[in-house]
Amino acid sequence: MRGFLKPSFRHNPSESQKAFQGLSRRRRVRLAEAAKTNLVKASQWARGAAVAPAIANALDAQLKAHLAKKK
């Protein structure tokens, strides 16, 4: 009975992480390359998993730039 003494842990992705998940695969690859990472780590970030803070900040900045350009 693993973890019965503490509450379960749920990942709560932010709005930017949800927006990243909604993009096409090709767009996610391009944003990940611009952030100097790969799609695997970018997908982990989008799910709310633990990634390096530098990667998370770079992906968030690239996503905000893409969304600003889109408007």
VENTA-V454858 format. One record per residue. N is the residue number from 0. PHI is phi in whole degrees, -180 to 180 (* if undefined). PSI is psi in whole degrees, -180 to 180 (none if undefined). Layout:
n:N phi:PHI psi:PSI
n:N phi:PHI psi:PSI
This chain:
n:0 phi:* psi:80
n:1 phi:-72 psi:125
n:2 phi:80 psi:20
n:3 phi:-76 psi:-10
n:4 phi:-94 psi:-7
n:5 phi:-137 psi:156
n:6 phi:-69 psi:157
n:7 phi:-71 psi:155
n:8 phi:-103 psi:128
n:9 phi:-119 psi:137
n:10 phi:-81 psi:130
n:11 phi:-115 psi:93
n:12 phi:-67 psi:147
n:13 phi:-78 psi:177
n:14 phi:-63 psi:-40
n:15 phi:-68 psi:-35
n:16 phi:-67 psi:-38
n:17 phi:-67 psi:-39
n:18 phi:-65 psi:-39
n:19 phi:-63 psi:-40
n:20 phi:-64 psi:-29
n:21 phi:-80 psi:-10
n:22 phi:-77 psi:162
n:23 phi:-69 psi:162
n:24 phi:-62 psi:-42
n:25 phi:-63 psi:-41
n:26 phi:-65 psi:-40
n:27 phi:-64 psi:-39
n:28 phi:-63 psi:-45
n:29 phi:-63 psi:-42
n:30 phi:-67 psi:-38
n:31 phi:-66 psi:-42
n:32 phi:-64 psi:-39
n:33 phi:-66 psi:-29
n:34 phi:-88 psi:6
n:35 phi:62 psi:45
n:36 phi:-144 psi:-174
n:37 phi:-113 psi:172
n:38 phi:-67 psi:-31
n:39 phi:-62 psi:-50
n:40 phi:-68 psi:-34
n:41 phi:-66 psi:-40
n:42 phi:-68 psi:-37
n:43 phi:-63 psi:-42
n:44 phi:-62 psi:-41
n:45 phi:-67 psi:-30
n:46 phi:-79 psi:-14
n:47 phi:98 psi:9
n:48 phi:-75 psi:166
n:49 phi:-76 psi:125
n:50 phi:-133 psi:168
n:51 phi:-62 psi:142
n:52 phi:-60 psi:-33
n:53 phi:-64 psi:-40
n:54 phi:-68 psi:-43
n:55 phi:-62 psi:-43
n:56 phi:-66 psi:-41
n:57 phi:-66 psi:-43
n:58 phi:-65 psi:-41
n:59 phi:-64 psi:-42
n:60 phi:-66 psi:-42
n:61 phi:-66 psi:-39
n:62 phi:-66 psi:-42
n:63 phi:-64 psi:-39
n:64 phi:-65 psi:-40
n:65 phi:-65 psi:-44
n:66 phi:-67 psi:-34
n:67 phi:-69 psi:-37
n:68 phi:-70 psi:-32
n:69 phi:-69 psi:-30
n:70 phi:-77 psi:none
